[in-house]
Amino acid sequence: MATLALASWATNLTYANLTSGVIDAATKSIYNWAGCAIGGYAQDAPHIAQNTTQLFFGGPPTSSILGSNGSISEGFVDAQLAAFINGIAGHVDDYDDTHLETIIHPAGTIASALLAVAEWQPEGTGVVSGQDFMTAFVAGVEAECKLGLSVYPEHYDVGWHITSTTGSIGVAVAVGKVLGLDTTRMQHAIGVAATQVVGMQEFFGSMTKSFHVGRAAQGGMLAALLAQNGFTSSLQGLEAQFGWLHVVSTRENASAYFDQLGEIWEIEKNTYKPFPCGIVMHPTIDGCIQLHNETLENGNSISSIQSVNLRVNPEVLVLTGKTDPQTGLEGKFSIYHAAAVGLLFGQATPTEFTDEIVRNETVVSLRNKVNVTTDPGIAEDQADVSITFDDGSTTLEKHIEHAIGSLENPMTEEELKTKFLDQVSRVIGDQRAEKAYDAFVNLGNMSDVGKVKRQLEILTCSSSMFLALASLQEASTQFQLNARVIKEEKVSQPLRRDSAASRTANAIPRT
């Protein structure tokens, strides 16, 4: 019985069961998520969600909105709203982690809910230590990823957003673990979460995609709290004839994957994005960045490119085939835009996926020169990229065997730190970004994770002067970006790939 098997394993899991590799992967997943949640709060989606919900639905402000730079009243909301807003913020940039076998982004749903509960510490929960937090986090990640494996690819291919459909169940397991649910109540929590299926791929490229993650975090937390207080569900919510597994997929193999719980750790397969967009585009971006550098090194001009030809996995056009994106969010799901910015700017940071850049005439012009051919023989982390110049005789080619950020070519710890600081410093400043990094890297060592909000109180109390300076910095960055668009030939930063130092310094440029 799949539901019982998952509930039993989760309730019996202890910190001592976690290997050093699992703990390391969990730590990276958590601070990578925190960076995305703080950086992503600069987007419109979390603000709209917060302004819409806080006034009418907010309870006592117990839990942090990580990226808030306003007053304490703005930086803290009730636990369920914190899970919702941080879930949206952590996913809206599409910069979060990825379990490549399922394309699940596992940390966002789990961490958003767990941190909110740890800060709230509902009656009967007691202090949530770093080890408690890590154990619950791993339990939730394993639950959602094993569940995803049991229905992938059929579940995904029919159009479900697998991050949120499995995420609410993972959250119920994680929060249920922190709440100390027994096996039966954990089964009820899983059932309540399973009935809250949310997320379809139609909404990729819009704010609603990140809503899926926030809602899953919120719904999974609610499921665990309801079960704690005696709310009942089906004890076979996953495997029953009309349960989750059979309703959302034409195939399932949950029993086989749940038998691997604690033996094969899915969190150790987690990967981290170097580029803030759909992960199937990363090999193309990697190749285009390298061709950008090679073009300049050869003394050629990016503006003289006549055509760009891509050979990619068929899934690339299914997920990221938007030919004429009009917003930054749509650009994150356009292989044409991804190739254009990689070639033009030699990088693909959040700056290259803004509304302004997506509509820029130079970007649009190069985007229209991109031709895409699909080939099932090309793996999802591979791509062939070639560019031809207007003299007709010069062609540059690049084959990407394993894109940066893949399991075979992972981001280094230094690159992950650079990514964190780059996102976070844009929102809260360099000094506070360093403090935030230290806090989340060491979260597992805390005696009380709820005390992390003492660090966050410092982060949320920014002055109006800092906000003004941040605004000026943003304007300066945009001015410099526009200059690069006009005179791309002068961009001479080698992005990568000759050394780890060049990868760290240039793969995710600081501004």
Secondary structure, DSSP 8 states (H G I E B T S, - for coil): -HHHHHHHHHHH--GGG--HHHHHHHHHHHHHHHHHHHHHTTSHHHHHHHHHHHHHH--S--EE-TT--S-HHHHEE-HHHHHHHHHHHHHTTS-SEEETTTTB-HHHHHHHHHHHHHHH--TTT----HHHHHHHHHHHHHHHHHHHHHHTTHHHHTTB-HHHHHHHHHHHHHHHHHHT--HHHHHHHHHHHHT----BGGGTTSHHHHHHHHHHHHHHHHHHHHHHTT----TTTTTSTTSHHHHH-S---HHHHHTTTTTS-GGGGEEE-SSSS-GGGHHHHHHHHHHHHHHHHTT--GGGEEEEEEEE-HHHHHHHB-SS--SHHHHTTBHHHHHHHHHHHS---GGGGSHHHHT-HHHHHHHTTEEEEE-TTS-TT-EEEEEEETTSS-EEEEEESS-TTSSSS---HHHHHHHHHHHHHHHH-HHHHHHHHHHHHTGGG-S-GGGHHHHHHHHH---HHHHHHHHHHHHHHHHHHHHHHHTGGG-----SSS-HHHHHHHSS---
